[in-house]
Amino acid sequence: MRIITGSARGIQLESLPGENTRPTTDRVKEALFSMIQFEIEGRRVLDLFGGSGQLGLEALSRGAQHCVFIDAARAACDVITANAKKCKLFDKCRISTGDYASFLRSAAEKEQFDIIFLDPPYDSEYLAAALTGIVDGRLLANGGKIVCETDNGALPASKRLLKDEAYHAQQVRQQVFGEDDALQAQFTVLRSALYGRTRITLLECAGRPEDEQ
């Protein structure tokens, strides 16, 4: 696990031991950052399920201005801190141990981010809840992007189905929005792509009438 490019290019990152934290593979990370490569410079970033911190640190290495890292495990935050110092990016970080929902409530109407990374544990229902908190708290800046990483599960037997837009739309509805149509209506899905079993979905807020005045 390493920083792919930018000021900290090639630096190997520490990971949290055990199975609770699942690092994003280099292949998936490269694909993810290719989706937002022109959105990073000078931006404020939130890595809400920080893990090892590799997504937020990659963004900082590529020119993001600042990143807030949140993780419920103190051990994970210790690893993020060590990795940030190793990359010489610690001065651009705010690292907090705490529950993601508590952070969203405390930051509501107070903070805004241009890029938000959401990579919660695959067996949780945190993603839809986090998206709800982001919308309710107006935490995504105008024009901001949310990057979601989910487990697509077993791939369909038919390769033809993998080219079916309806299949991917249904998987996004289930995995990202928890089949909550009202929540999904709050967002525009800019892109969703599979890399093995891993799905990366890029979102932006659909906008509210009062935001357009």
MDAnalysis code that builds the backbone (N, CA, C; Angstrom):
import MDAnalysis as mda
import numpy as np

u = mda.Universe.empty(639, n_residues=213, atom_resindex=np.repeat(np.arange(213), 3), trajectory=True)
u.add_TopologyAttr("name", ["N", "CA", "C"] * 213)
u.add_TopologyAttr("resid", np.arange(1, 214))
u.add_TopologyAttr("resname", ["MET", "ARG", "ILE", "ILE", "THR", "GLY", "SER", "ALA", "ARG", "GLY", "ILE", "GLN", "LEU", "GLU", "SER", "LEU", "PRO", "GLY", "GLU", "ASN", "THR", "ARG", "PRO", "THR", "THR", "ASP", "ARG", "VAL", "LYS", "GLU", "ALA", "LEU", "PHE", "SER", "MET", "ILE", "GLN", "PHE", "GLU", "ILE", "GLU", "GLY", "ARG", "ARG", "VAL", "LEU", "ASP", "LEU", "PHE", "GLY", "GLY", "SER", "GLY", "GLN", "LEU", "GLY", "LEU", "GLU", "ALA", "LEU", "SER", "ARG", "GLY", "ALA", "GLN", "HIS", "CYS", "VAL", "PHE", "ILE", "ASP", "ALA", "ALA", "ARG", "ALA", "ALA", "CYS", "ASP", "VAL", "ILE", "THR", "ALA", "ASN", "ALA", "LYS", "LYS", "CYS", "LYS", "LEU", "PHE", "ASP", "LYS", "CYS", "ARG", "ILE", "SER", "THR", "GLY", "ASP", "TYR", "ALA", "SER", "PHE", "LEU", "ARG", "SER", "ALA", "ALA", "GLU", "LYS", "GLU", "GLN", "PHE", "ASP", "ILE", "ILE", "PHE", "LEU", "ASP", "PRO", "PRO", "TYR", "ASP", "SER", "GLU", "TYR", "LEU", "ALA", "ALA", "ALA", "LEU", "THR", "GLY", "ILE", "VAL", "ASP", "GLY", "ARG", "LEU", "LEU", "ALA", "ASN", "GLY", "GLY", "LYS", "ILE", "VAL", "CYS", "GLU", "THR", "ASP", "ASN", "GLY", "ALA", "LEU", "PRO", "ALA", "SER", "LYS", "ARG", "LEU", "LEU", "LYS", "ASP", "GLU", "ALA", "TYR", "HIS", "ALA", "GLN", "GLN", "VAL", "ARG", "GLN", "GLN", "VAL", "PHE", "GLY", "GLU", "ASP", "ASP", "ALA", "LEU", "GLN", "ALA", "GLN", "PHE", "THR", "VAL", "LEU", "ARG", "SER", "ALA", "LEU", "TYR", "GLY", "ARG", "THR", "ARG", "ILE", "THR", "LEU", "LEU", "GLU", "CYS", "ALA", "GLY", "ARG", "PRO", "GLU", "ASP", "GLU", "GLN"])
u.atoms.positions = np.array([
    [0.856, -1.191, 0.000],
    [0.000, 0.000, 0.000],
    [0.892, 1.241, 0.000],
    [0.695, 2.094, -1.027],
    [1.610, 3.213, -1.199],
    [0.864, 4.431, -1.731],
    [1.519, 5.572, -1.660],
    [1.021, 6.772, -2.322],
    [1.400, 6.665, -3.795],
    [0.443, 6.853, -4.679],
    [0.673, 6.599, -6.102],
    [1.417, 7.739, -6.774],
    [1.000, 8.972, -6.495],
    [1.631, 10.093, -7.186],
    [1.570, 11.352, -6.322],
    [2.270, 12.382, -6.782],
    [2.276, 13.645, -6.053],
    [3.506, 13.808, -5.177],
    [3.410, 14.700, -4.198],
    [4.557, 15.054, -3.362],
    [5.078, 13.884, -2.529],
    [4.214, 12.934, -2.199],
    [4.610, 11.777, -1.382],
    [4.672, 10.494, -2.208],
    [4.830, 10.636, -3.493],
    [4.816, 9.479, -4.403],
    [5.783, 8.384, -3.966],
    [5.254, 7.146, -3.966],
    [6.070, 5.978, -3.682],
    [6.233, 5.642, -2.216],
    [5.783, 6.501, -1.325],
    [5.942, 6.215, 0.103],
    [5.008, 5.075, 0.513],
    [5.579, 4.074, 1.163],
    [4.814, 2.930, 1.634],
    [4.093, 3.292, 2.923],
    [2.814, 2.966, 2.981],
    [1.988, 3.309, 4.135],
    [1.813, 2.116, 5.066],
    [1.700, 2.420, 6.341],
    [1.385, 1.387, 7.323],
    [-0.111, 1.091, 7.267],
    [-0.475, -0.137, 7.575],
    [-1.892, -0.499, 7.635],
    [-2.215, -1.022, 9.026],
    [-3.484, -0.997, 9.346],
    [-3.923, -1.462, 10.659],
    [-3.971, -2.988, 10.658],
    [-3.336, -3.646, 11.615],
    [-3.380, -5.107, 11.642],
    [-4.785, -5.624, 11.918],
    [-5.035, -6.852, 11.452],
    [-6.347, -7.454, 11.659],
    [-7.228, -7.296, 10.447],
    [-8.487, -7.676, 10.585],
    [-9.411, -7.723, 9.463],
    [-10.451, -6.618, 9.493],
    [-10.412, -5.736, 10.495],
    [-11.436, -4.707, 10.599],
    [-11.242, -3.583, 9.590],
    [-9.998, -3.363, 9.152],
    [-9.719, -2.327, 8.179],
    [-9.311, -2.979, 6.870],
    [-9.943, -2.586, 5.775],
    [-9.720, -3.190, 4.472],
    [-9.123, -2.146, 3.534],
    [-7.798, -2.212, 3.303],
    [-7.167, -1.197, 2.454],
    [-7.674, -1.269, 1.013],
    [-7.803, -0.106, 0.391],
    [-8.151, -0.034, -1.027],
    [-6.930, -0.434, -1.839],
    [-7.096, -1.341, -2.799],
    [-5.962, -1.792, -3.600],
    [-5.464, -0.664, -4.495],
    [-4.206, -0.774, -4.922],
    [-3.634, 0.259, -5.784],
    [-4.425, 0.392, -7.082],
    [-4.879, -0.727, -7.629],
    [-5.640, -0.683, -8.887],
    [-6.917, 0.119, -8.715],
    [-7.646, -0.160, -7.638],
    [-8.895, 0.556, -7.383],
    [-8.612, 2.024, -7.081],
    [-7.550, 2.285, -6.317],
    [-7.222, 3.661, -5.961],
    [-6.865, 4.478, -7.208],
    [-6.116, 3.883, -8.120],
    [-5.771, 4.581, -9.356],
    [-7.041, 4.925, -10.136],
    [-7.962, 3.971, -10.221],
    [-9.208, 4.221, -10.942],
    [-10.035, 5.297, -10.254],
    [-10.093, 5.228, -8.944],
    [-10.852, 6.206, -8.159],
    [-10.329, 7.623, -8.413],
    [-9.022, 7.787, -8.322],
    [-8.461, 9.128, -8.464],
    [-8.480, 9.616, -9.908],
    [-8.563, 8.701, -10.848],
    [-8.712, 9.149, -12.233],
    [-10.074, 9.806, -12.444],
    [-11.062, 9.441, -11.632],
    [-12.398, 10.038, -11.744],
    [-12.425, 11.483, -11.243],
    [-11.525, 11.811, -10.314],
    [-11.579, 13.144, -9.686],
    [-10.269, 13.907, -9.851],
    [-9.449, 13.512, -10.813],
    [-8.093, 14.066, -10.907],
    [-8.068, 15.582, -11.082],
    [-9.120, 16.150, -11.670],
    [-9.143, 17.597, -11.881],
    [-9.924, 18.335, -10.789],
    [-10.320, 17.595, -9.751],
    [-11.134, 18.168, -8.678],
    [-10.354, 18.363, -7.382],
    [-9.058, 18.034, -7.375],
    [-8.335, 17.884, -6.118],
    [-7.561, 19.132, -5.690],
    [-6.916, 19.791, -6.605],
    [-5.998, 20.887, -6.278],
    [-6.677, 21.955, -5.417],
    [-6.098, 22.200, -4.233],
    [-6.580, 23.259, -3.361],
    [-7.882, 22.977, -2.641],
    [-8.351, 21.754, -2.674],
    [-9.663, 21.430, -2.111],
    [-9.577, 20.961, -0.663],
    [-10.728, 21.092, 0.034],
    [-10.883, 20.569, 1.388],
    [-11.515, 19.190, 1.303],
    [-10.927, 18.235, 2.024],
    [-11.294, 16.823, 1.895],
    [-11.738, 16.273, 3.246],
    [-12.715, 15.373, 3.205],
    [-13.136, 14.607, 4.383],
    [-12.989, 13.130, 4.071],
    [-12.213, 12.422, 4.885],
    [-12.078, 10.966, 4.795],
    [-12.800, 10.410, 6.023],
    [-14.072, 10.063, 5.843],
    [-14.956, 9.844, 6.993],
    [-14.733, 8.508, 7.695],
    [-14.280, 7.505, 6.966],
    [-13.966, 6.214, 7.571],
    [-12.478, 5.975, 7.295],
    [-11.637, 6.664, 8.043],
    [-10.247, 6.870, 7.660],
    [-9.398, 5.628, 7.457],
    [-9.576, 4.598, 8.313],
    [-8.737, 3.411, 8.183],
    [-7.268, 3.750, 8.332],
    [-6.489, 3.499, 7.294],
    [-5.067, 3.829, 7.300],
    [-4.821, 5.263, 6.850],
    [-5.858, 5.909, 6.330],
    [-5.721, 7.276, 5.849],
    [-5.262, 7.388, 4.409],
    [-5.196, 6.266, 3.698],
    [-4.561, 6.303, 2.388],
    [-5.314, 7.149, 1.362],
    [-6.642, 7.227, 1.431],
    [-7.373, 8.015, 0.439],
    [-7.161, 9.511, 0.669],
    [-7.315, 9.940, 1.905],
    [-7.096, 11.344, 2.203],
    [-5.664, 11.766, 1.963],
    [-4.704, 10.911, 2.305],
    [-3.296, 11.241, 2.097],
    [-2.955, 11.276, 0.612],
    [-3.550, 10.398, -0.163],
    [-3.348, 10.450, -1.617],
    [-3.845, 11.778, -2.172],
    [-5.001, 12.238, -1.688],
    [-5.538, 13.523, -2.138],
    [-4.602, 14.667, -1.746],
    [-4.080, 14.631, -0.531],
    [-3.145, 15.670, -0.095],
    [-1.874, 15.641, -0.929],
    [-1.372, 14.452, -1.218],
    [-0.175, 14.325, -2.034],
    [-0.384, 14.933, -3.415],
    [-1.628, 14.890, -3.890],
    [-1.950, 15.408, -5.217],
    [-2.354, 16.886, -5.198],
    [-2.247, 17.524, -4.043],
    [-2.447, 18.959, -4.010],
    [-3.651, 19.461, -3.263],
    [-4.404, 18.585, -2.594],
    [-5.518, 19.057, -1.777],
    [-4.994, 19.952, -0.658],
    [-5.824, 20.893, -0.235],
    [-5.390, 21.872, 0.761],
    [-5.356, 21.320, 2.167],
    [-6.373, 20.537, 2.524],
    [-6.524, 20.076, 3.915],
    [-7.424, 18.852, 3.918],
    [-7.199, 17.957, 4.887],
    [-8.059, 16.768, 5.008],
    [-8.394, 16.503, 6.466],
    [-9.655, 16.251, 6.712],
    [-10.133, 15.806, 8.023],
    [-10.312, 14.300, 7.962],
    [-9.680, 13.584, 8.880],
    [-9.778, 12.124, 8.970],
    [-10.582, 11.768, 10.217],
    [-11.573, 10.907, 10.039],
    [-12.385, 10.429, 11.162],
    [-12.333, 8.905, 11.176],
    [-12.103, 8.338, 12.333],
    [-12.220, 6.886, 12.486],
    [-12.595, 6.589, 13.928],
    [-13.430, 5.580, 14.097],
    [-13.907, 5.230, 15.432],
    [-12.838, 4.543, 16.270],
    [-11.831, 3.981, 15.624],
    [-10.794, 3.227, 16.340],
    [-9.575, 4.103, 16.604],
    [-9.178, 4.184, 17.842],
    [-7.982, 4.973, 18.172],
    [-6.751, 4.408, 17.470],
    [-6.675, 3.077, 17.365],
    [-5.523, 2.465, 16.691],
    [-5.440, 2.914, 15.242],
    [-6.584, 3.045, 14.578],
    [-6.591, 3.523, 13.195],
    [-6.090, 4.956, 13.122],
    [-6.530, 5.795, 14.028],
    [-6.083, 7.194, 14.029],
    [-4.590, 7.295, 14.304],
    [-4.064, 6.390, 15.128],
    [-2.616, 6.364, 15.356],
    [-1.872, 6.022, 14.061],
    [-2.423, 5.089, 13.285],
    [-1.805, 4.721, 12.011],
    [-1.890, 5.880, 11.027],
    [-3.040, 6.564, 10.979],
    [-3.182, 7.725, 10.093],
    [-2.145, 8.786, 10.453],
    [-1.994, 9.036, 11.747],
    [-1.021, 10.031, 12.202],
    [0.390, 9.647, 11.763],
    [0.755, 8.383, 11.959],
    [2.089, 7.926, 11.564],
    [2.286, 8.056, 10.059],
    [1.273, 7.685, 9.282],
    [1.385, 7.777, 7.823],
    [1.464, 9.225, 7.358],
    [0.697, 10.100, 7.991],
    [0.727, 11.517, 7.611],
    [2.105, 12.120, 7.871],
    [2.702, 11.756, 8.993],
    [4.047, 12.264, 9.302],
    [5.081, 11.677, 8.346],
    [4.914, 10.408, 8.016],
    [5.841, 9.752, 7.086],
    [5.798, 10.418, 5.716],
    [4.601, 10.871, 5.319],
    [4.420, 11.528, 4.020],
    [4.726, 13.021, 4.068],
    [5.065, 13.520, 5.262],
    [5.301, 14.958, 5.460],
    [4.067, 15.784, 5.086],
    [2.913, 15.275, 5.478],
    [1.637, 15.936, 5.193],
    [0.837, 16.207, 6.460],
    [1.454, 15.976, 7.612],
    [0.718, 16.060, 8.874],
    [0.150, 17.454, 9.126],
    [0.865, 18.490, 8.662],
    [0.400, 19.856, 8.905],
    [-0.862, 20.198, 8.122],
    [-1.250, 19.326, 7.181],
    [-2.461, 19.546, 6.395],
    [-3.615, 18.654, 6.864],
    [-3.424, 18.013, 8.021],
    [-4.396, 17.024, 8.502],
    [-5.050, 17.448, 9.816],
    [-6.294, 17.031, 9.977],
    [-6.948, 17.025, 11.279],
    [-7.466, 15.613, 11.479],
    [-7.001, 14.955, 12.511],
    [-7.286, 13.532, 12.728],
    [-8.039, 13.385, 14.041],
    [-9.244, 12.812, 13.971],
    [-10.090, 12.716, 15.162],
    [-10.622, 11.308, 15.335],
    [-10.535, 10.822, 16.559],
    [-11.128, 9.534, 16.898],
    [-12.580, 9.758, 17.291],
    [-13.483, 9.076, 16.616],
    [-14.889, 9.240, 16.955],
    [-15.798, 8.566, 15.953],
    [-17.031, 8.454, 16.334],
    [-18.065, 7.850, 15.500],
    [-18.408, 8.784, 14.337],
    [-18.570, 8.210, 13.153],
    [-18.838, 9.032, 11.969],
    [-20.112, 9.855, 12.133],
    [-21.144, 9.266, 12.728],
    [-22.423, 9.971, 12.869],
    [-22.283, 11.159, 13.817],
    [-21.517, 10.990, 14.863],
    [-21.287, 12.098, 15.801],
    [-20.552, 13.240, 15.119],
    [-19.572, 12.896, 14.295],
    [-18.859, 13.947, 13.577],
    [-19.797, 14.694, 12.638],
    [-20.627, 13.973, 11.908],
    [-21.539, 14.630, 10.968],
    [-22.491, 15.571, 11.690],
    [-22.959, 15.162, 12.851],
    [-23.851, 16.038, 13.618],
    [-23.108, 17.278, 14.105],
    [-21.880, 17.089, 14.584],
    [-21.137, 18.224, 15.132],
    [-20.693, 19.202, 14.047],
    [-20.469, 18.691, 12.837],
    [-19.987, 19.540, 11.746],
    [-21.114, 20.168, 10.937],
    [-22.355, 19.727, 11.169],
    [-23.494, 20.207, 10.378],
    [-23.596, 21.724, 10.432],
    [-23.761, 22.313, 9.243],
    [-23.912, 23.766, 9.078],
    [-22.673, 24.559, 9.506],
    [-21.583, 23.868, 9.851],
    [-20.360, 24.554, 10.296],
    [-19.192, 24.346, 9.343],
    [-19.120, 23.162, 8.745],
    [-18.010, 22.837, 7.864],
    [-18.531, 22.388, 6.507],
    [-17.719, 22.600, 5.478],
    [-18.047, 22.097, 4.143],
    [-16.789, 21.542, 3.499],
    [-16.992, 20.533, 2.664],
    [-15.886, 19.849, 2.016],
    [-16.151, 19.760, 0.516],
    [-15.058, 19.796, -0.235],
    [-15.154, 19.697, -1.690],
    [-15.135, 18.247, -2.165],
    [-14.446, 17.402, -1.418],
    [-14.374, 15.970, -1.727],
    [-14.585, 15.198, -0.436],
    [-15.485, 14.226, -0.484],
    [-15.739, 13.369, 0.678],
    [-15.546, 11.918, 0.251],
    [-14.677, 11.209, 0.963],
    [-14.460, 9.783, 0.725],
    [-15.293, 8.988, 1.728],
    [-16.079, 8.045, 1.215],
    [-16.893, 7.166, 2.058],
    [-16.534, 5.721, 1.730],
    [-15.785, 5.106, 2.618],
    [-15.365, 3.714, 2.438],
    [-15.597, 2.976, 3.752],
    [-16.870, 2.805, 4.127],
    [-17.181, 2.155, 5.407],
    [-17.002, 0.649, 5.322],
    [-17.035, -0.041, 6.458],
    [-16.987, -1.507, 6.430],
    [-18.071, -2.059, 5.506],
    [-17.698, -3.036, 4.709],
    [-18.633, -3.555, 3.705],
    [-19.884, -4.177, 4.314],
    [-19.777, -4.745, 5.503],
    [-20.922, -5.441, 6.088],
    [-21.778, -4.524, 6.960],
    [-21.612, -3.201, 6.800],
    [-22.370, -2.253, 7.610],
    [-23.442, -1.564, 6.768],
    [-24.284, -0.797, 7.445],
    [-25.281, 0.020, 6.758],
    [-24.935, 1.503, 6.918],
    [-23.647, 1.779, 7.110],
    [-23.209, 3.139, 7.404],
    [-23.295, 4.072, 6.205],
    [-23.179, 3.540, 4.990],
    [-23.044, 4.419, 3.834],
    [-24.271, 5.288, 3.624],
    [-25.442, 4.671, 3.584],
    [-26.667, 5.450, 3.392],
    [-26.877, 6.430, 4.536],
    [-26.568, 6.002, 5.760],
    [-26.715, 6.893, 6.911],
    [-25.754, 8.079, 6.806],
    [-24.531, 7.822, 6.333],
    [-23.563, 8.910, 6.167],
    [-24.026, 9.890, 5.101],
    [-24.547, 9.383, 4.000],
    [-25.052, 10.262, 2.938],
    [-26.196, 11.135, 3.457],
    [-27.059, 10.546, 4.255],
    [-28.157, 11.314, 4.854],
    [-27.610, 12.439, 5.735],
    [-26.627, 12.125, 6.560],
    [-26.030, 13.128, 7.432],
    [-25.337, 14.236, 6.656],
    [-24.699, 13.880, 5.548],
    [-24.020, 14.878, 4.716],
    [-25.026, 15.845, 4.109],
    [-26.129, 15.306, 3.602],
    [-27.162, 16.160, 3.012],
    [-27.809, 17.031, 4.074],
    [-28.220, 16.425, 5.180],
    [-28.911, 17.182, 6.227],
    [-28.025, 18.277, 6.813],
    [-26.733, 18.008, 6.928],
    [-25.818, 18.976, 7.510],
    [-25.202, 19.926, 6.513],
    [-25.554, 19.775, 5.231],
    [-25.007, 20.624, 4.162],
    [-23.475, 20.643, 4.211],
    [-22.908, 19.454, 4.271],
    [-21.458, 19.340, 4.418],
    [-20.717, 19.294, 3.090],
    [-21.428, 19.123, 1.995],
    [-20.786, 19.094, 0.690],
    [-20.888, 20.471, 0.053],
    [-19.742, 21.049, -0.289],
    [-19.713, 22.366, -0.907],
    [-20.352, 22.317, -2.293],
    [-20.768, 23.467, -2.796],
    [-21.314, 23.542, -4.144],
    [-20.307, 22.984, -5.142],
    [-20.769, 22.079, -5.977],
    [-19.888, 21.455, -6.955],
    [-19.026, 20.350, -6.395],
    [-19.183, 20.032, -5.094],
    [-18.369, 19.005, -4.462],
    [-18.741, 17.607, -4.911],
    [-17.836, 16.671, -4.649],
    [-18.017, 15.285, -5.071],
    [-17.882, 14.342, -3.876],
    [-18.660, 13.264, -3.910],
    [-18.576, 12.194, -2.915],
    [-18.146, 10.926, -3.630],
    [-17.114, 10.272, -3.106],
    [-16.617, 9.030, -3.677],
    [-16.976, 7.893, -2.721],
    [-17.768, 6.938, -3.202],
    [-18.226, 5.817, -2.376],
    [-17.566, 4.526, -2.854],
    [-17.086, 3.730, -1.912],
    [-16.526, 2.421, -2.233],
    [-17.386, 1.350, -1.575],
    [-17.871, 0.411, -2.386],
    [-18.752, -0.639, -1.880],
    [-18.338, -1.992, -2.447],
    [-18.854, -3.035, -1.831],
    [-18.618, -4.401, -2.299],
    [-19.797, -4.815, -3.164],
    [-19.533, -5.086, -4.439],
    [-20.598, -5.479, -5.356],
    [-21.071, -6.912, -5.116],
    [-20.311, -7.659, -4.310],
    [-20.674, -9.054, -4.090],
    [-20.260, -9.918, -5.269],
    [-20.771, -11.117, -5.317],
    [-20.438, -12.034, -6.405],
    [-20.887, -11.451, -7.745],
    [-20.010, -11.518, -8.729],
    [-20.340, -10.990, -10.047],
    [-21.328, -11.911, -10.755],
    [-22.182, -11.373, -11.604],
    [-23.151, -12.207, -12.314],
    [-22.452, -13.179, -13.255],
    [-23.078, -14.323, -13.467],
    [-22.485, -15.347, -14.332],
    [-22.351, -14.852, -15.771],
    [-23.280, -14.031, -16.194],
    [-23.278, -13.532, -17.566],
    [-22.474, -12.240, -17.670],
    [-21.436, -12.238, -18.507],
    [-20.650, -11.031, -18.729],
    [-21.486, -9.960, -19.432],
    [-22.494, -10.413, -20.160],
    [-23.372, -9.465, -20.853],
    [-24.086, -8.559, -19.850],
    [-24.435, -9.128, -18.694],
    [-25.137, -8.352, -17.676],
    [-24.259, -7.225, -17.143],
    [-22.946, -7.435, -17.153],
    [-22.038, -6.400, -16.658],
    [-22.046, -5.149, -17.534],
    [-22.577, -5.275, -18.747],
    [-22.689, -4.125, -19.646],
    [-24.087, -3.519, -19.635],
    [-24.943, -4.057, -18.762],
    [-26.339, -3.626, -18.687],
    [-26.460, -2.462, -17.700],
    [-26.862, -1.296, -18.172],
    [-26.984, -0.116, -17.309],
    [-28.006, -0.329, -16.199],
    [-29.066, -1.077, -16.491],
    [-30.093, -1.327, -15.485],
    [-29.532, -2.153, -14.324],
    [-28.644, -3.098, -14.636],
    [-28.001, -3.898, -13.583],
    [-27.196, -3.001, -12.653],
    [-26.379, -2.138, -13.233],
    [-25.539, -1.263, -12.415],
    [-26.385, -0.268, -11.619],
    [-27.436, 0.225, -12.221],
    [-28.316, 1.163, -11.511],
    [-28.945, 0.496, -10.294],
    [-29.352, -0.756, -10.445],
    [-29.957, -1.472, -9.325],
    [-28.934, -1.748, -8.238],
    [-27.709, -2.098, -8.626],
    [-26.663, -2.348, -7.633],
    [-26.330, -1.076, -6.852],
    [-26.274, 0.051, -7.526],
    [-26.018, 1.322, -6.845],
    [-27.156, 1.640, -5.880],
    [-28.381, 1.426, -6.333],
    [-29.539, 1.681, -5.465],
    [-29.444, 0.871, -4.180],
    [-29.027, -0.376, -4.280],
    [-28.925, -1.235, -3.109],
    [-27.706, -0.897, -2.253],
    [-26.534, -0.835, -2.885],
    [-25.281, -0.741, -2.144],
    [-25.021, 0.660, -1.584],
    [-25.331, 1.666, -2.389],
    [-24.997, 3.034, -1.994],
    [-26.130, 3.682, -1.199],
    [-27.346, 3.521, -1.684],
    [-28.475, 4.241, -1.087],
    [-29.356, 3.371, -0.199],
    [-28.999, 2.107, -0.030],
    [-29.779, 1.237, 0.840],
    [-31.228, 1.131, 0.422],
    [-31.480, 1.218, -0.895],
    [-32.819, 1.140, -1.486],
    [-33.741, 2.247, -0.979],
    [-33.153, 3.353, -0.557],
    [-33.918, 4.515, -0.094],
    [-34.056, 5.485, -1.270],
    [-35.201, 5.449, -1.927],
    [-35.393, 6.261, -3.128],
    [-35.387, 7.757, -2.822],
    [-35.886, 8.133, -1.650],
    [-35.880, 9.550, -1.275],
    [-34.452, 10.049, -1.100],
    [-33.593, 9.217, -0.507],
    [-32.184, 9.579, -0.369],
    [-31.520, 9.664, -1.738],
    [-31.774, 8.691, -2.583],
    [-31.155, 8.688, -3.905],
    [-31.533, 9.923, -4.709],
    [-32.749, 10.410, -4.512],
    [-33.210, 11.587, -5.246],
    [-32.411, 12.842, -4.879],
    [-31.703, 12.803, -3.758],
    [-30.899, 13.947, -3.323],
    [-29.576, 14.043, -4.085],
    [-29.238, 13.002, -4.864],
    [-27.927, 12.929, -5.501],
    [-28.034, 12.661, -6.997],
    [-26.996, 13.067, -7.694],
    [-26.786, 12.676, -9.085],
    [-25.619, 11.703, -9.113],
    [-25.827, 10.541, -9.724],
    [-24.758, 9.562, -9.882],
    [-23.981, 9.933, -11.144],
    [-22.761, 10.413, -10.960],
    [-21.945, 10.832, -12.090],
    [-21.303, 9.645, -12.795],
    [-20.925, 8.653, -11.997],
    [-20.285, 7.476, -12.570],
    [-20.293, 6.360, -11.554],
    [-20.403, 5.126, -12.030],
    [-20.250, 3.960, -11.169],
    [-19.569, 2.874, -11.987],
    [-18.483, 2.325, -11.452],
    [-17.710, 1.344, -12.207],
    [-17.220, 0.245, -11.284],
    [-17.083, -0.953, -11.862],
    [-16.622, -2.120, -11.116],
    [-15.157, -2.405, -11.396],
    [-14.437, -2.766, -10.323],
    [-13.058, -3.208, -10.425],
    [-12.968, -4.480, -9.603],
    [-13.138, -5.633, -10.276],
    [-13.333, -6.873, -9.557],
    [-14.667, -6.800, -8.827],
    [-14.651, -7.078, -7.530],
    [-15.876, -6.977, -6.734],
    [-16.111, -5.583, -6.184],
    [-15.118, -4.714, -6.307],
    [-15.214, -3.380, -5.719],
    [-15.905, -2.415, -6.669],
    [-16.898, -1.703, -6.158],
    [-17.595, -0.690, -6.952],
    [-17.218, 0.696, -6.429],
    [-16.849, 1.556, -7.355],
    [-16.599, 2.960, -7.041],
    [-17.723, 3.775, -7.666],
    [-18.388, 4.575, -6.842],
    [-19.508, 5.394, -7.307],
    [-19.231, 6.849, -6.964],
    [-19.337, 7.700, -7.971],
    [-19.069, 9.122, -7.815],
    [-20.386, 9.885, -7.818],
    [-20.614, 10.671, -6.762],
    [-21.880, 11.382, -6.582],
    [-21.646, 12.885, -6.467],
    [-22.684, 13.647, -6.779],
    [-22.765, 15.047, -6.385],
    [-24.196, 15.311, -5.949],
    [-24.396, 16.339, -5.142],
    [-25.744, 16.664, -4.700],
    [-26.580, 17.145, -5.879],
    [-27.815, 16.705, -5.905],
    [-28.702, 17.091, -7.006],
    [-29.069, 18.557, -6.931],
    [-28.921, 19.162, -5.736],
    [-29.224, 20.580, -5.575],
    [-30.611, 20.772, -5.009],
    [-30.748, 21.830, -4.231],
    [-32.044, 22.180, -3.646],
    [-32.493, 23.508, -4.224],
    [-33.793, 23.736, -4.310],
    [-34.260, 24.989, -4.890],
    [-33.655, 26.220, -4.233],
    [-33.484, 26.198, -2.895],
    [-32.968, 27.384, -2.218],
    [-31.496, 27.627, -2.550],
    [-30.777, 26.529, -2.985],
    [-29.374, 26.690, -3.344],
    [-29.214, 27.420, -4.680],
    [-30.260, 27.468, -5.488],
    [-30.182, 28.052, -6.816],
    [-30.596, 29.497, -6.839],
    [-31.070, 30.019, -5.711],
    [-31.522, 31.400, -5.661],
    [-30.341, 32.357, -5.568],
])
